[in-house]
């Protein structure tokens, strides 16, 4: 069972992923769409708080980079 901190991080990055998916669909930005899907799916394959934070931060940085492209 994941710790409460890990669950919070998963929910946070999944919400960011949902926003990226909605933005990608609205603006026809395939990169944001795919990164948003990745943000929502990656917690199923990653265990541990630090690894979740690292992967989530990297994907969120990529979304931020491609948001306005």
C-alpha positions, -999 to 999 in steps of 0.1 A, spaced: 0 0 0 15 34 -10 21 60 17 -2 91 19 26 112 5 29 90 -26 -9 91 -31 -9 129 -29 19 131 -55 1 106 -78 -31 127 -76 -12 159 -82 6 148 -113 -25 130 -126 -44 163 -123 -16 181 -142 -18 153 -168 -56 158 -172 -51 195 -177 -24 188 -204 -47 163 -221 -76 188 -222 -52 215 -235 -37 192 -261 -72 182 -274 -84 218 -275 -53 232 -292 -46 201 -314 -12 198 -297 -3 161 -299 28 164 -278 8 179 -248 -18 153 -253 6 124 -252 26 139 -223 -7 143 -204 -16 107 -209 19 97 -198 14 118 -166 -18 100 -158 -5 65 -166 31 64 -152 22 59 -115 9 24 -124 45 15 -134 66 34 -108 69 26 -71 82 49 -44 79 85 -35 112 98 -49 109 80 -82 73 93 -86 85 128 -79 113 125 -103 93 111 -132 64 134 -126 87 165 -124 104 155 -156 71 149 -175 56 181 -161 87 201 -172 82 187 -207 45 196 -207 54 232 -196 80 234 -224 55 223 -251 24 240 -237 27 271 -258 43 254 -288 
